[in-house]
Amino acid sequence: MFTGIVEILGTVAALEQLDETASGGGGTSLTISDAQEILGDANLGDSISVNGTCLTITEFDKSTFKVGVAPETLRRTNLGSLKQGSRVNLERAVSATTRMGGHFVQGHVDTVATILSVTPDGNALTFRFQPRDPSVLRYIVEKGYVTLDGASLTVTQVHDGPDGWWEVMLIAYTQERVVTAAKKPGEDVNVEVDMVGKYVEKSVAGYFEGKTGGDFAILEKMVSRIVDEKLTSIGK
């Protein structure tokens, strides 16, 4: 679990398609350098967010670490397009003392989105994104959260539909601390929508289909009460 508050920017030292070392496991591995600020308390097996993707540390030293990248991860994220020297957003998994300055982020990327435009607004930048999978737009609402390359950002505008898009604004402070600020139209970002929306959707669907219960019992009861109240008020 993460907060979406990027801690530091790291640098891609290597992306190996077939890493036969013990830490590579015979698959694709990614080695990140310039990470000394967040490796002081690192352990093998720790989760770390790289551009919003939850990955497992398989090797590390004082300033670099290696993670394995599964085929599904390469298909769903922009990690496969990284090159030596690429900058990436990094965040350690939350601890018991972490302040939740952003929102609950799983590090499970839903899709990628393409930057359609970047528009200056004073000292801020407004980015417009179009998702590869338009179905995620139903989870993106104005003033809600969205995670882009691991950074928790606030949605400023949404346009639904097959060619839908949304916008976020990066203030000057954020521009200096996330990789998205340096990206141009046509480049991709990893997208994770707010998981609360997914749980609510499933609970509401379960209510109307008569399939409530199980792991979502508490949320389903809450949704059931809200729906019943609304239906009662409409009938009066």
Disulfide bonds with the S-S distance in Angstrom:
none
